[in-house]
Amino acid sequence: MGSSGQRLNIFPTRMALTILKSKLAGAIRGYNLLKKKRDALRRKFQAILAQIIENKEAMGSQMKEASFSLATAKYATGEMLTHSILENVGSATFKMKLSSDNVAGVHLPNFQQIADAGQNTELTVGLSKGGKSVQKSREQYTKALIALVKLASLQTAFITLDEVIKITSRRVNAIEHVIKPRIENTISYIITELDEGEREEFYRLKKIQGKKKRDADAKLKEQAEKGVVVVPEEDAPNILKNADETADDVLF
């Protein structure tokens, strides 16, 4: 983890350390936000999955009833059913519109039926029980179509959420296992280098002070051998101080 491959290639300075610390704080904040988003999407994903299972079971029974009603209508009306329906239908009576639901910043498609009040929903096919059977079959297939549209919306949202969850999980894992460790290793490297530089600077200053002291001692020894009396700086007389102590008044 401490190798150069697991850290950024950057020159160790205090400015770089400050920048990397702010980047690390941003990475941690982004990681927490993405993790919350992923958790919210997973909860919605599980809820949609439960709705899909419920609607598929209801769809099976609804299609069974619709097929049975169609068989009853064909038995009651005979061969004229198809031609009569084609003659009575001029345009589509079942229309949809596409909207979207926002879940944690993800837009999920939602199909909704558009009610058209101008369409004629009555079919004049057959006599007596025949017409009622056709109308009942139409109602059953309309219910099945509504259930099918709802199921299509759920499955489309399910697929969309699955892709988004995968992308978000990859981002969370990348921040947790790549970006954060790399920045943390770089920060540790910079701190180590700065501490090493401070220790080297302290050792250098200590060596300089030692050399200055040795040079001063050697100079004093040389002057003593020559008979030169060296007065320490703190023992040297201060002319200004002595003048202030002896003089009462100073006239200019």
ZADO-1210 file (C-alpha; in nm, 4 decimals, padded with zeros to 6 digits):
<atoms>
<atom x="00.0000" y="00.0000" z="00.0000" code="MET" pos="1"/>
<atom x="00.2918" y="00.2289" z="00.0636" code="GLY" pos="2"/>
<atom x="00.4488" y="00.1780" z="-00.2793" code="SER" pos="3"/>
<atom x="00.4549" y="00.4534" z="-00.5370" code="SER" pos="4"/>
<atom x="00.1912" y="00.2688" z="-00.7451" code="GLY" pos="5"/>
<atom x="-00.0649" y="00.3169" z="-00.4649" code="GLN" pos="6"/>
<atom x="-00.0142" y="00.6914" z="-00.4271" code="ARG" pos="7"/>
<atom x="-00.0215" y="01.0008" z="-00.6431" code="LEU" pos="8"/>
<atom x="00.2938" y="01.1211" z="-00.8117" code="ASN" pos="9"/>
<atom x="00.3278" y="01.4571" z="-00.6381" code="ILE" pos="10"/>
<atom x="00.6057" y="01.6654" z="-00.4871" code="PHE" pos="11"/>
<atom x="00.5796" y="01.6657" z="-00.1049" code="PRO" pos="12"/>
<atom x="00.4987" y="02.0204" z="00.0076" code="THR" pos="13"/>
<atom x="00.2678" y="02.1662" z="00.2699" code="ARG" pos="14"/>
<atom x="00.0508" y="02.3204" z="-00.0025" code="MET" pos="15"/>
<atom x="00.0097" y="01.9781" z="-00.1643" code="ALA" pos="16"/>
<atom x="-00.0755" y="01.8335" z="00.1777" code="LEU" pos="17"/>
<atom x="-00.3504" y="02.0927" z="00.2273" code="THR" pos="18"/>
<atom x="-00.4947" y="02.0272" z="-00.1197" code="ILE" pos="19"/>
<atom x="-00.4947" y="01.6512" z="-00.0685" code="LEU" pos="20"/>
<atom x="-00.6648" y="01.6828" z="00.2695" code="LYS" pos="21"/>
<atom x="-00.9462" y="01.8822" z="00.1070" code="SER" pos="22"/>
<atom x="-00.9694" y="01.6210" z="-00.1704" code="LYS" pos="23"/>
<atom x="-00.9899" y="01.3441" z="00.0884" code="LEU" pos="24"/>
<atom x="-01.2720" y="01.5259" z="00.2678" code="ALA" pos="25"/>
<atom x="-01.4561" y="01.5625" z="-00.0649" code="GLY" pos="26"/>
<atom x="-01.4031" y="01.1934" z="-00.1460" code="ALA" pos="27"/>
<atom x="-01.5422" y="01.0898" z="00.1934" code="ILE" pos="28"/>
<atom x="-01.8430" y="01.3185" z="00.1489" code="ARG" pos="29"/>
<atom x="-01.9064" y="01.1838" z="-00.2026" code="GLY" pos="30"/>
<atom x="-01.8690" y="00.8263" z="-00.0780" code="TYR" pos="31"/>
<atom x="-02.1308" y="00.8809" z="00.1924" code="ASN" pos="32"/>
<atom x="-02.3746" y="01.0439" z="-00.0523" code="LEU" pos="33"/>
<atom x="-02.3331" y="00.7700" z="-00.3136" code="LEU" pos="34"/>
<atom x="-02.3751" y="00.5013" z="-00.0491" code="LYS" pos="35"/>
<atom x="-02.7014" y="00.6596" z="00.0703" code="LYS" pos="36"/>
<atom x="-02.8187" y="00.6846" z="-00.2914" code="LYS" pos="37"/>
<atom x="-02.7352" y="00.3181" z="-00.3533" code="ARG" pos="38"/>
<atom x="-02.9233" y="00.2127" z="-00.0397" code="ASP" pos="39"/>
<atom x="-03.2298" y="00.4143" z="-00.1423" code="ALA" pos="40"/>
<atom x="-03.2224" y="00.2648" z="-00.4925" code="LEU" pos="41"/>
<atom x="-03.1910" y="-00.0856" z="-00.3498" code="ARG" pos="42"/>
<atom x="-03.4962" y="-00.0330" z="-00.1290" code="ARG" pos="43"/>
<atom x="-03.6948" y="00.0891" z="-00.4307" code="LYS" pos="44"/>
<atom x="-03.5583" y="-00.2052" z="-00.6311" code="PHE" pos="45"/>
<atom x="-03.6854" y="-00.4559" z="-00.3754" code="GLN" pos="46"/>
<atom x="-04.0251" y="-00.2836" z="-00.3621" code="ALA" pos="47"/>
<atom x="-04.0601" y="-00.2946" z="-00.7424" code="ILE" pos="48"/>
<atom x="-03.9548" y="-00.6594" z="-00.7461" code="LEU" pos="49"/>
<atom x="-04.2313" y="-00.7458" z="-00.4989" code="ALA" pos="50"/>
<atom x="-04.4840" y="-00.5536" z="-00.7132" code="GLN" pos="51"/>
<atom x="-04.3691" y="-00.7347" z="-01.0277" code="ILE" pos="52"/>
<atom x="-04.4215" y="-01.0747" z="-00.8647" code="ILE" pos="53"/>
<atom x="-04.7674" y="-00.9709" z="-00.7428" code="GLU" pos="54"/>
<atom x="-04.8713" y="-00.8261" z="-01.0794" code="ASN" pos="55"/>
<atom x="-04.7461" y="-01.1283" z="-01.2726" code="LYS" pos="56"/>
<atom x="-04.9590" y="-01.3568" z="-01.0620" code="GLU" pos="57"/>
<atom x="-05.2607" y="-01.1302" z="-01.1118" code="ALA" pos="58"/>
<atom x="-05.1806" y="-01.1036" z="-01.4830" code="MET" pos="59"/>
<atom x="-05.2024" y="-01.4820" z="-01.5237" code="GLY" pos="60"/>
<atom x="-05.5510" y="-01.5025" z="-01.3784" code="SER" pos="61"/>
<atom x="-05.6620" y="-01.1918" z="-01.5726" code="GLN" pos="62"/>
<atom x="-05.5441" y="-01.3322" z="-01.9059" code="MET" pos="63"/>
<atom x="-05.7155" y="-01.6626" z="-01.8263" code="LYS" pos="64"/>
<atom x="-06.0454" y="-01.4821" z="-01.7700" code="GLU" pos="65"/>
<atom x="-05.9988" y="-01.2745" z="-02.0851" code="ALA" pos="66"/>
<atom x="-05.9284" y="-01.5831" z="-02.2970" code="SER" pos="67"/>
<atom x="-06.2303" y="-01.7592" z="-02.1544" code="PHE" pos="68"/>
<atom x="-06.4557" y="-01.4593" z="-02.2256" code="SER" pos="69"/>
<atom x="-06.3246" y="-01.4452" z="-02.5846" code="LEU" pos="70"/>
<atom x="-06.4040" y="-01.8122" z="-02.6357" code="ALA" pos="71"/>
<atom x="-06.7542" y="-01.7496" z="-02.4952" code="THR" pos="72"/>
<atom x="-06.8046" y="-01.4525" z="-02.7303" code="ALA" pos="73"/>
<atom x="-06.6936" y="-01.6551" z="-03.0329" code="LYS" pos="74"/>
<atom x="-06.9296" y="-01.9357" z="-02.9381" code="TYR" pos="75"/>
<atom x="-07.2190" y="-01.6907" z="-02.8973" code="ALA" pos="76"/>
<atom x="-07.1651" y="-01.4865" z="-03.2148" code="THR" pos="77"/>
<atom x="-07.0153" y="-01.7382" z="-03.4521" code="GLY" pos="78"/>
<atom x="-06.7956" y="-01.6393" z="-03.7465" code="GLU" pos="79"/>
<atom x="-06.9261" y="-01.2796" z="-03.7665" code="MET" pos="80"/>
<atom x="-06.7332" y="-01.1622" z="-03.4599" code="LEU" pos="81"/>
<atom x="-06.4082" y="-01.0628" z="-03.6310" code="THR" pos="82"/>
<atom x="-06.5730" y="-00.8813" z="-03.9241" code="HIS" pos="83"/>
<atom x="-06.8155" y="-00.6979" z="-03.6954" code="SER" pos="84"/>
<atom x="-06.5366" y="-00.5752" z="-03.4660" code="ILE" pos="85"/>
<atom x="-06.3313" y="-00.4521" z="-03.7620" code="LEU" pos="86"/>
<atom x="-06.6332" y="-00.2604" z="-03.8936" code="GLU" pos="87"/>
<atom x="-06.7068" y="-00.0940" z="-03.5556" code="ASN" pos="88"/>
<atom x="-06.3513" y="00.0081" z="-03.4681" code="VAL" pos="89"/>
<atom x="-06.2284" y="00.3236" z="-03.6393" code="GLY" pos="90"/>
<atom x="-05.9326" y="00.4264" z="-03.4230" code="SER" pos="91"/>
<atom x="-05.7453" y="00.3132" z="-03.1137" code="ALA" pos="92"/>
<atom x="-05.9481" y="00.3359" z="-02.7938" code="THR" pos="93"/>
<atom x="-05.6574" y="00.2613" z="-02.5611" code="PHE" pos="94"/>
<atom x="-05.3855" y="00.5267" z="-02.5547" code="LYS" pos="95"/>
<atom x="-05.0883" y="00.5804" z="-02.3271" code="MET" pos="96"/>
<atom x="-04.8505" y="00.8555" z="-02.2269" code="LYS" pos="97"/>
<atom x="-04.4978" y="00.8288" z="-02.0892" code="LEU" pos="98"/>
<atom x="-04.4068" y="01.0079" z="-01.7663" code="SER" pos="99"/>
<atom x="-04.1209" y="00.9643" z="-01.5219" code="SER" pos="100"/>
<atom x="-04.0766" y="00.9237" z="-01.1478" code="ASP" pos="101"/>
<atom x="-03.7710" y="01.0697" z="-00.9732" code="ASN" pos="102"/>
<atom x="-03.6095" y="00.8319" z="-00.7235" code="VAL" pos="103"/>
<atom x="-03.2829" y="00.9600" z="-00.5706" code="ALA" pos="104"/>
<atom x="-03.2032" y="01.1514" z="-00.8882" code="GLY" pos="105"/>
<atom x="-03.2926" y="00.8597" z="-01.1197" code="VAL" pos="106"/>
<atom x="-03.5808" y="00.9082" z="-01.3640" code="HIS" pos="107"/>
<atom x="-03.7881" y="00.5904" z="-01.3909" code="LEU" pos="108"/>
<atom x="-04.0252" y="00.5597" z="-01.6890" code="PRO" pos="109"/>
<atom x="-04.3932" y="00.5235" z="-01.6079" code="ASN" pos="110"/>
<atom x="-04.6630" y="00.4372" z="-01.8646" code="PHE" pos="111"/>
<atom x="-05.0124" y="00.5720" z="-01.7978" code="GLN" pos="112"/>
<atom x="-05.3406" y="00.5250" z="-01.9780" code="GLN" pos="113"/>
<atom x="-05.5061" y="00.8272" z="-02.1366" code="ILE" pos="114"/>
<atom x="-05.8851" y="00.8270" z="-02.0982" code="ALA" pos="115"/>
<atom x="-06.0569" y="00.9261" z="-02.4251" code="ASP" pos="116"/>
<atom x="-06.4173" y="01.0272" z="-02.3533" code="ALA" pos="117"/>
<atom x="-06.4995" y="01.0708" z="-02.7226" code="GLY" pos="118"/>
<atom x="-06.4567" y="00.7043" z="-02.8084" code="GLN" pos="119"/>
<atom x="-06.7613" y="00.4808" z="-02.8369" code="ASN" pos="120"/>
<atom x="-06.7161" y="00.1888" z="-02.5996" code="THR" pos="121"/>
<atom x="-07.0337" y="00.0012" z="-02.6998" code="GLU" pos="122"/>
<atom x="-07.0276" y="-00.2624" z="-02.9733" code="LEU" pos="123"/>
<atom x="-07.3466" y="-00.3625" z="-03.1531" code="THR" pos="124"/>
<atom x="-07.2444" y="-00.7182" z="-03.2274" code="VAL" pos="125"/>
<atom x="-07.4790" y="-01.0181" z="-03.2071" code="GLY" pos="126"/>
<atom x="-07.8163" y="-01.0462" z="-03.0503" code="LEU" pos="127"/>
<atom x="-07.9285" y="-01.1100" z="-02.6935" code="SER" pos="128"/>
<atom x="-07.6528" y="-01.2904" z="-02.5037" code="LYS" pos="129"/>
<atom x="-07.4108" y="-01.2653" z="-02.7953" code="GLY" pos="130"/>
<atom x="-07.3706" y="-00.8878" z="-02.7621" code="GLY" pos="131"/>
<atom x="-07.3259" y="-00.9112" z="-02.3874" code="LYS" pos="132"/>
<atom x="-07.0575" y="-01.1760" z="-02.4271" code="SER" pos="133"/>
<atom x="-06.8647" y="-00.9568" z="-02.6711" code="VAL" pos="134"/>
<atom x="-06.8921" y="-00.6570" z="-02.4388" code="GLN" pos="135"/>
<atom x="-06.7771" y="-00.8672" z="-02.1433" code="LYS" pos="136"/>
<atom x="-06.4825" y="-00.9988" z="-02.3458" code="SER" pos="137"/>
<atom x="-06.3893" y="-00.6442" z="-02.4370" code="ARG" pos="138"/>
<atom x="-06.3978" y="-00.5363" z="-02.0720" code="GLU" pos="139"/>
<atom x="-06.1867" y="-00.8342" z="-01.9672" code="GLN" pos="140"/>
<atom x="-05.9224" y="-00.7614" z="-02.2307" code="TYR" pos="141"/>
<atom x="-05.9212" y="-00.3927" z="-02.1352" code="THR" pos="142"/>
<atom x="-05.8470" y="-00.4912" z="-01.7753" code="LYS" pos="143"/>
<atom x="-05.5761" y="-00.7292" z="-01.8970" code="ALA" pos="144"/>
<atom x="-05.4253" y="-00.4535" z="-02.1105" code="LEU" pos="145"/>
<atom x="-05.4189" y="-00.2126" z="-01.8141" code="ILE" pos="146"/>
<atom x="-05.2483" y="-00.4798" z="-01.6031" code="ALA" pos="147"/>
<atom x="-05.0023" y="-00.5430" z="-01.8872" code="LEU" pos="148"/>
<atom x="-04.9138" y="-00.1724" z="-01.9110" code="VAL" pos="149"/>
<atom x="-04.8584" y="-00.1560" z="-01.5357" code="LYS" pos="150"/>
<atom x="-04.6383" y="-00.4639" z="-01.5499" code="LEU" pos="151"/>
<atom x="-04.4419" y="-00.3129" z="-01.8405" code="ALA" pos="152"/>
<atom x="-04.3836" y="00.0043" z="-01.6365" code="SER" pos="153"/>
<atom x="-04.2603" y="-00.1966" z="-01.3388" code="LEU" pos="154"/>
<atom x="-04.0269" y="-00.4115" z="-01.5468" code="GLN" pos="155"/>
<atom x="-03.8865" y="-00.1095" z="-01.7315" code="THR" pos="156"/>
<atom x="-03.8217" y="00.0659" z="-01.3995" code="ALA" pos="157"/>
<atom x="-03.6728" y="-00.2595" z="-01.2664" code="PHE" pos="158"/>
<atom x="-03.4215" y="-00.2808" z="-01.5524" code="ILE" pos="159"/>
<atom x="-03.3360" y="00.0898" z="-01.5251" code="THR" pos="160"/>
<atom x="-03.2793" y="00.0638" z="-01.1499" code="LEU" pos="161"/>
<atom x="-03.0645" y="-00.2465" z="-01.1949" code="ASP" pos="162"/>
<atom x="-02.8289" y="-00.0607" z="-01.4308" code="GLU" pos="163"/>
<atom x="-02.8119" y="00.2490" z="-01.2119" code="VAL" pos="164"/>
<atom x="-02.7433" y="00.0406" z="-00.8988" code="ILE" pos="165"/>
<atom x="-02.4568" y="-00.1352" z="-01.0788" code="LYS" pos="166"/>
<atom x="-02.3039" y="00.1978" z="-01.1857" code="ILE" pos="167"/>
<atom x="-02.3457" y="00.3502" z="-00.8389" code="THR" pos="168"/>
<atom x="-02.1959" y="00.0411" z="-00.6733" code="SER" pos="169"/>
<atom x="-01.8930" y="00.0607" z="-00.9030" code="ARG" pos="170"/>
<atom x="-01.8447" y="00.4260" z="-00.8084" code="ARG" pos="171"/>
<atom x="-01.8777" y="00.3492" z="-00.4367" code="VAL" pos="172"/>
<atom x="-01.6257" y="00.0653" z="-00.4634" code="ASN" pos="173"/>
<atom x="-01.3870" y="00.2804" z="-00.6671" code="ALA" pos="174"/>
<atom x="-01.3908" y="00.5554" z="-00.4033" code="ILE" pos="175"/>
<atom x="-01.3600" y="00.3078" z="-00.1156" code="GLU" pos="176"/>
<atom x="-01.0879" y="00.0825" z="-00.2574" code="HIS" pos="177"/>
<atom x="-00.8961" y="00.3057" z="-00.5024" code="VAL" pos="178"/>
<atom x="-00.9407" y="00.6800" z="-00.4573" code="ILE" pos="179"/>
<atom x="-00.9477" y="00.7030" z="-00.0770" code="LYS" pos="180"/>
<atom x="-00.6511" y="00.4675" z="-00.0171" code="PRO" pos="181"/>
<atom x="-00.4464" y="00.6439" z="-00.2858" code="ARG" pos="182"/>
<atom x="-00.5081" y="00.9883" z="-00.1346" code="ILE" pos="183"/>
<atom x="-00.4462" y="00.8593" z="00.2199" code="GLU" pos="184"/>
<atom x="-00.1201" y="00.6946" z="00.1138" code="ASN" pos="185"/>
<atom x="-00.0106" y="01.0147" z="-00.0587" code="THR" pos="186"/>
<atom x="-00.0910" y="01.2183" z="00.2542" code="ILE" pos="187"/>
<atom x="00.1088" y="00.9740" z="00.4689" code="SER" pos="188"/>
<atom x="00.3979" y="00.9950" z="00.2222" code="TYR" pos="189"/>
<atom x="00.3979" y="01.3764" z="00.2278" code="ILE" pos="190"/>
<atom x="00.3813" y="01.3873" z="00.6093" code="ILE" pos="191"/>
<atom x="00.6716" y="01.1400" z="00.6305" code="THR" pos="192"/>
<atom x="00.8797" y="01.3402" z="00.3837" code="GLU" pos="193"/>
<atom x="00.8069" y="01.6690" z="00.5623" code="LEU" pos="194"/>
<atom x="00.8987" y="01.5190" z="00.8999" code="ASP" pos="195"/>
<atom x="01.2198" y="01.3791" z="00.7516" code="GLU" pos="196"/>
<atom x="01.2998" y="01.7202" z="00.6054" code="GLY" pos="197"/>
<atom x="01.2440" y="01.8862" z="00.9434" code="GLU" pos="198"/>
<atom x="01.4731" y="01.6338" z="01.1126" code="ARG" pos="199"/>
<atom x="01.7417" y="01.6945" z="00.8508" code="GLU" pos="200"/>
<atom x="01.7071" y="02.0701" z="00.8949" code="GLU" pos="201"/>
<atom x="01.7331" y="02.0385" z="01.2738" code="PHE" pos="202"/>
<atom x="02.0430" y="01.8194" z="01.2401" code="TYR" pos="203"/>
<atom x="02.1984" y="02.0662" z="00.9928" code="ARG" pos="204"/>
<atom x="02.1371" y="02.3636" z="01.2222" code="LEU" pos="205"/>
<atom x="02.2793" y="02.1703" z="01.5170" code="LYS" pos="206"/>
<atom x="02.5934" y="02.0883" z="01.3174" code="LYS" pos="207"/>
<atom x="02.6300" y="02.4546" z="01.2126" code="ILE" pos="208"/>
<atom x="02.5991" y="02.5736" z="01.5727" code="GLN" pos="209"/>
<atom x="02.8556" y="02.3164" z="01.6825" code="GLY" pos="210"/>
<atom x="03.0989" y="02.4303" z="01.4128" code="LYS" pos="211"/>
<atom x="03.0518" y="02.7963" z="01.5079" code="LYS" pos="212"/>
<atom x="03.1198" y="02.7111" z="01.8721" code="LYS" pos="213"/>
<atom x="03.4348" y="02.5182" z="01.7814" code="ARG" pos="214"/>
<atom x="03.5550" y="02.8032" z="01.5621" code="ASP" pos="215"/>
<atom x="03.4914" y="03.0563" z="01.8432" code="ALA" pos="216"/>
<atom x="03.6766" y="02.8400" z="02.0993" code="ASP" pos="217"/>
<atom x="03.9691" y="02.7984" z="01.8603" code="ALA" pos="218"/>
<atom x="03.9844" y="03.1758" z="01.8058" code="LYS" pos="219"/>
<atom x="03.9816" y="03.2452" z="02.1783" code="LEU" pos="220"/>
<atom x="04.2585" y="02.9934" z="02.2329" code="LYS" pos="221"/>
<atom x="04.4644" y="03.1483" z="01.9553" code="GLU" pos="222"/>
<atom x="04.4201" y="03.4987" z="02.0973" code="GLN" pos="223"/>
<atom x="04.5117" y="03.3741" z="02.4475" code="ALA" pos="224"/>
<atom x="04.8323" y="03.2242" z="02.3130" code="GLU" pos="225"/>
<atom x="04.9183" y="03.5601" z="02.1571" code="LYS" pos="226"/>
<atom x="04.8574" y="03.7383" z="02.4868" code="GLY" pos="227"/>
<atom x="04.5468" y="03.9233" z="02.3741" code="VAL" pos="228"/>
<atom x="04.2960" y="03.9765" z="02.6539" code="VAL" pos="229"/>
<atom x="03.9464" y="03.9112" z="02.5319" code="VAL" pos="230"/>
<atom x="03.6659" y="04.0675" z="02.7319" code="VAL" pos="231"/>
<atom x="03.3324" y="03.8881" z="02.7026" code="PRO" pos="232"/>
<atom x="03.0586" y="04.0908" z="02.5405" code="GLU" pos="233"/>
<atom x="02.8416" y="04.0912" z="02.8509" code="GLU" pos="234"/>
<atom x="03.1294" y="04.2255" z="03.0629" code="ASP" pos="235"/>
<atom x="03.2212" y="04.5086" z="02.8260" code="ALA" pos="236"/>
<atom x="03.1425" y="04.8601" z="02.9626" code="PRO" pos="237"/>
<atom x="02.8376" y="05.0332" z="02.8239" code="ASN" pos="238"/>
<atom x="02.9215" y="05.3979" z="02.7637" code="ILE" pos="239"/>
<atom x="02.5628" y="05.5140" z="02.7242" code="LEU" pos="240"/>
<atom x="02.4530" y="05.3332" z="03.0374" code="LYS" pos="241"/>
<atom x="02.7352" y="05.4737" z="03.2480" code="ASN" pos="242"/>
<atom x="02.6680" y="05.8238" z="03.1157" code="ALA" pos="243"/>
<atom x="02.3038" y="05.7984" z="03.2138" code="ASP" pos="244"/>
<atom x="02.3918" y="05.6903" z="03.5648" code="GLU" pos="245"/>
<atom x="02.6517" y="05.9679" z="03.6260" code="THR" pos="246"/>
<atom x="02.4976" y="06.2623" z="03.4494" code="ALA" pos="247"/>
<atom x="02.2156" y="06.4394" z="03.6277" code="ASP" pos="248"/>
<atom x="02.1122" y="06.6711" z="03.3464" code="ASP" pos="249"/>
<atom x="02.1864" y="06.6682" z="02.9808" code="VAL" pos="250"/>
<atom x="02.1722" y="07.0022" z="02.8059" code="LEU" pos="251"/>
<atom x="02.1533" y="07.0383" z="02.4305" code="PHE" pos="252"/>
</atoms>
